Amino acid sequence: MTEMTPPPDRLTDEQVQAEAALLDRAELTAEQIRQTTSIHPDMTMADAYRVQRAWLDKKIARGETLVGHKIGLTSRAMQATMNITTPDSGFLTQAMVFPPDTELAVADFCDPKIEIELAFVLETDLAGMDLSIEDVLAATAYVTPAVELIAARSFRRDPQTGRTRTVIDTIADNAADAGIVSGGTRILPHGTDLRWVGALGYRNGVVEETGLAAGVLDHPATGIVWLARRYAEQGLTLEAGQTILAGSFTRPIDIRPGDEFRFDYGPFGSFTVAFK
């Protein structure tokens, strides 16, 4: 999870606000837009997080509440695909939290997919540059089986140019986060070796993906250590009560109208998500 000092910002505040507004509208209308870097090819990762933050500010101004964060690109395979050596992160608001055993509309999302994860719910604040996995576990009230809905408000592959979006585009697009569904049984942070928590992902009765939580950087709390440190550099804190999606330990599964998913975490229960 090596990180280097980011280059200076290259987008003006006005450009950041304009890109956030476009992504916000894309989500509200479920109509994809051109990639951010197709207009701003020299924008930096820091710029992308500025766009993401401006988008969050728009949501909060509408009355949404920040309830957590997601960590993505936690597997070596996905990092290699994106040509990076570090995870990325996004935000969760209460409007992005959906109950288990629910039905959602595919048409409400831009090119949606679903990933199998664990979510950590914090009992105490988590901040600092010298944190460890044990610090994360000590700060956690419980861990729960979860899936993340991911979406692409900007085209994954531009239909006109064939251009594929970069990690910069993904970060600006809230790290592709569209929502969370959690269910099953709450897991005490010290009650089991979380690396060995596994899940089966069924689509329409057929197993599509399986995995172990160790696929997330060898321990699902590792990404939370990274996120807390990154926030600490900015004087920010992961707060008690927030939910942190720790990163997928399977490949994303495509979602189609009529799909019914079941996620089986063995001794930690199961839940379903259907799409119309």
C-alpha positions in Angstrom: 0.0 0.0 0.0 2.8 2.3 -0.8 1.8 5.9 -1.4 3.8 8.8 -2.7 3.3 12.5 -2.1 0.6 13.5 -4.6 1.3 16.2 -7.2 -0.2 19.6 -6.8 -3.9 20.2 -7.7 -4.4 21.0 -11.4 -8.2 21.7 -11.4 -9.6 25.0 -10.4 -12.3 25.2 -7.8 -14.8 26.0 -10.6 -13.7 23.0 -12.6 -14.1 20.7 -9.5 -17.6 22.0 -8.9 -18.6 21.6 -12.5 -17.4 17.9 -12.6 -19.1 17.2 -9.3 -22.4 18.6 -10.7 -22.1 16.5 -13.8 -21.6 13.3 -11.8 -24.4 14.2 -9.4 -26.8 14.7 -12.3 -25.7 11.5 -13.9 -26.6 9.6 -10.8 -29.9 11.3 -10.3 -30.9 10.6 -13.9 -29.1 7.3 -14.3 -27.6 8.5 -17.5 -23.9 8.1 -18.0 -21.5 10.9 -18.9 -18.1 11.2 -20.5 -15.1 10.4 -18.4 -13.7 13.2 -16.3 -10.2 12.7 -17.6 -11.4 13.0 -21.2 -11.8 16.7 -20.5 -9.1 17.1 -17.8 -6.3 14.6 -18.9 -3.8 16.1 -16.5 -5.9 16.0 -13.4 -4.3 14.3 -10.4 -5.6 11.8 -7.8 -5.8 14.7 -5.4 -8.1 16.5 -7.9 -10.3 13.4 -8.1 -10.8 13.3 -4.4 -11.6 17.1 -4.5 -14.4 16.3 -7.1 -15.6 13.5 -4.9 -15.7 15.7 -1.8 -17.6 18.4 -3.7 -20.1 15.8 -4.8 -20.6 14.7 -1.2 -21.1 18.4 -0.2 -23.9 18.6 -2.7 -25.6 15.6 -1.2 -25.3 16.9 2.3 -26.8 20.2 1.1 -29.8 18.2 -0.1 -30.3 16.7 3.4 -28.3 13.5 3.1 -26.1 12.4 6.0 -22.6 10.9 5.9 -22.8 7.5 7.5 -19.6 5.8 6.3 -17.0 5.1 3.7 -16.0 2.4 1.3 -12.5 1.1 0.4 -11.9 -0.2 -3.1 -9.1 -1.7 -5.2 -7.9 -3.8 -2.3 -6.9 -6.8 -4.3 -3.6 -7.2 -6.1 -5.4 -8.1 -9.3 -7.5 -5.0 -9.3 -4.6 -2.8 -8.5 -2.6 -4.3 -11.4 -5.6 -3.7 -13.7 -5.7 0.0 -12.7 -1.9 0.3 -12.6 -1.8 1.5 -9.0 -0.3 0.3 -5.8 -2.8 1.7 -3.3 -6.5 1.3 -2.6 -9.1 4.1 -3.2 -12.0 5.3 -1.1 -15.5 6.8 -1.4 -18.3 7.9 0.9 -21.6 6.4 2.0 -24.7 8.5 2.9 -27.9 7.2 4.5 -29.6 7.3 1.1 -27.1 4.7 -0.2 -28.0 2.2 2.5 -30.6 -0.5 1.5 -32.1 -3.2 3.7 -31.5 -6.9 3.2 -34.0 -9.1 1.3 -35.0 -6.1 -0.7 -35.8 -5.4 -4.4 -34.1 -2.6 -6.3 -34.6 -1.3 -9.8 -31.7 -1.7 -12.3 -32.9 1.4 -14.1 -32.0 3.5 -11.0 -28.3 2.8 -11.4 -25.6 3.4 -14.1 -24.2 0.1 -15.3 -24.6 -1.6 -11.9 -22.6 -4.5 -10.5 -22.4 -6.1 -7.0 -19.4 -7.2 -4.9 -19.1 -9.3 -1.8 -17.5 -7.7 1.3 -17.4 -7.3 5.0 -18.5 -4.1 6.7 -17.0 -2.8 10.0 -19.2 -0.6 12.2 -17.1 1.5 14.5 -17.8 1.8 18.3 -15.1 4.5 18.8 -13.3 7.1 16.7 -10.3 5.8 14.7 -7.5 8.2 13.8 -3.7 8.3 13.7 -0.7 7.5 11.6 0.6 4.5 13.5 -2.6 2.3 13.6 -2.6 -1.4 13.3 -5.1 -4.1 12.5 -5.5 -4.6 16.2 -6.4 -0.9 16.6 -9.1 -1.3 14.0 -10.5 -4.4 15.8 -10.5 -2.6 19.1 -12.4 0.3 17.7 -15.0 -1.9 16.0 -18.4 -2.7 17.5 -19.1 -5.5 15.1 -18.5 -6.7 11.6 -21.3 -7.7 9.3 -21.7 -9.5 6.0 -22.4 -7.0 3.2 -22.4 -6.4 -0.5 -21.6 -3.2 -2.3 -23.5 -1.9 -5.2 -21.1 -0.3 -7.6 -22.0 1.9 -10.6 -20.2 3.9 -13.3 -21.7 7.4 -13.7 -19.0 8.0 -16.3 -18.5 5.4 -19.0 -16.3 2.5 -18.2 -15.6 2.4 -22.0 -16.7 5.4 -24.0 -19.1 4.2 -26.7 -17.8 6.7 -29.3 -14.1 6.7 -28.7 -13.5 3.4 -27.1 -11.5 5.1 -24.4 -11.5 3.3 -21.0 -11.8 5.2 -17.8 -8.9 5.5 -15.4 -8.5 5.2 -11.7 -8.7 9.0 -11.6 -12.2 8.8 -13.2 -13.2 6.1 -10.7 -12.1 8.1 -7.7 -13.9 11.2 -8.9 -17.0 9.0 -9.4 -17.0 8.2 -5.6 -14.8 5.2 -6.2 -17.8 3.7 -8.1 -19.8 3.4 -4.9 -23.6 3.3 -5.3 -24.8 1.7 -2.1 -24.6 -1.0 0.5 -26.8 -3.9 1.6 -25.8 -5.8 4.8 -27.4 -8.8 6.5 -26.7 -12.1 8.1 -25.2 -12.3 11.6 -23.1 -9.7 13.4 -19.6 -10.9 14.0 -17.7 -9.8 17.1 -14.3 -8.4 15.9 -12.4 -10.8 18.1 -14.9 -13.6 17.9 -13.3 -15.2 14.8 -10.4 -15.0 12.5 -11.9 -12.6 10.0 -9.4 -13.7 7.3 -11.3 -17.0 7.1 -14.8 -15.5 6.7 -16.1 -16.7 3.3 -19.1 -16.3 1.2 -20.9 -17.8 -1.8 -22.6 -15.4 -4.2 -25.6 -16.9 -6.1 -27.3 -15.3 -9.0 -30.6 -17.0 -9.9 -29.6 -20.1 -8.0 -26.2 -20.5 -9.6 -22.9 -19.8 -7.8 -21.3 -16.8 -9.5 -18.5 -16.0 -7.1 -16.9 -17.3 -3.9 -14.1 -15.9 -1.8 -12.4 -15.4 1.6 -12.0 -12.1 3.3 -8.2 -12.7 3.4 -8.4 -11.7 -0.3 -8.5 -8.1 1.0 -4.8 -7.4 1.6 -4.5 -10.6 3.7 -7.0 -9.2 6.3 -10.1 -7.1 5.8 -9.1 -4.6 8.4 -5.9 -3.7 6.5 -7.7 -1.3 4.2 -9.3 0.5 7.1 -5.8 1.1 8.5 -4.9 2.7 5.2 -8.0 4.8 5.2 -7.6 6.0 8.8 -4.0 7.0 8.1 -5.0 8.8 4.9 -7.7 10.7 6.8 -5.3 11.5 9.6 -3.0 13.2 7.1 -5.8 15.6 6.4 -6.7 16.1 10.0 -9.9 13.9 9.7 -11.2 11.0 11.7 -13.2 7.8 11.1 -16.1 8.4 13.5 -17.9 6.2 16.0 -21.1 4.8 14.4 -19.8 5.0 10.9 -19.9 1.9 8.6 -16.7 1.1 6.7 -16.9 -1.3 3.7 -13.6 -3.0 3.8 -13.2 -4.0 0.2 -14.4 -6.8 -2.1 -13.0 -10.3 -1.9 -14.7 -11.4 -5.2 -14.9 -10.0 -8.7 -17.9 -7.7 -9.4 -21.0 -9.5 -10.7 -23.0 -7.9 -13.4 -26.6 -7.1 -12.5 -29.5 -7.5 -15.0 -33.3 -6.9 -14.6 -34.9 -10.0 -13.1 -31.8 -11.2 -11.3 -32.2 -12.6 -7.8 -29.0 -12.8 -5.7 -28.4 -14.7 -2.5 -25.2 -14.2 -0.4 -24.4 -17.1 1.9 -21.8 -16.5 4.6 -22.2 -19.9 6.1 -22.3 -19.7 10.0 -22.7 -15.9 9.6 -26.0 -16.1 7.8 -27.3 -15.1 4.4 -29.5 -12.5 2.7 -30.9 -11.7 -0.7 -31.1 -8.8 -3.1 -33.4 -8.8 -6.1 -33.5 -6.5 -9.1 -36.4 -5.6 -11.3 
